[in-house]
Amino acid sequence: MKKWLFTFIITIIICFFALPTIFSTPWGVKELSKKLSSNNQSVSIENLSLSWFGNQRMDRFESKGPDLNISIPKTTLETPLWKLLLTIKNSAK
């Protein structure tokens, strides 16, 4: 029983730390674009590179809809992902 629980916890930790890598794959970028899109607004991202401890990079972000069109050719954030997520969480309070 203890071995099973230990294996389960280690698997969860590995999956958590792998999330930026998973969302940086073509499949992850496609799924993230789907989640960001709505009925009236479509979102597409050509390339995404996320890292818990490094820079965040996004190539060719486009959001198109009836009232708003946004196009960002390339952007880089020199802030680790963990810090961005903590900032978003704290600003939502």
Steps between C-alpha positions, in 0.01 A plus 500: 500500500778746589689424178187567293437833676863606459490414128174692458637812671823492296295463179287804590812707574663401170182584307478839670858593412449375142198729435700782334669248271166340413338838420803591285440204265287545184219305669519717812501824300194380305313408819591829667380692192169310514455587868571868436259517205132574540196496271576850367877516542753259351852475643801348331861467613771379265765413757520510878791434733423487872737436787457491879838669554588665165355742247156466339487542120204517264510532120217632285208543740178591320156564639224576250139587555224731386603791725869444571800374303839462670821380342831471688787374282731400787525565872735389776445535873812481712301377799478138616161333464469436875536874566243590233248257648554633853458858375174413323371317807585788735353766269168310485443549874 
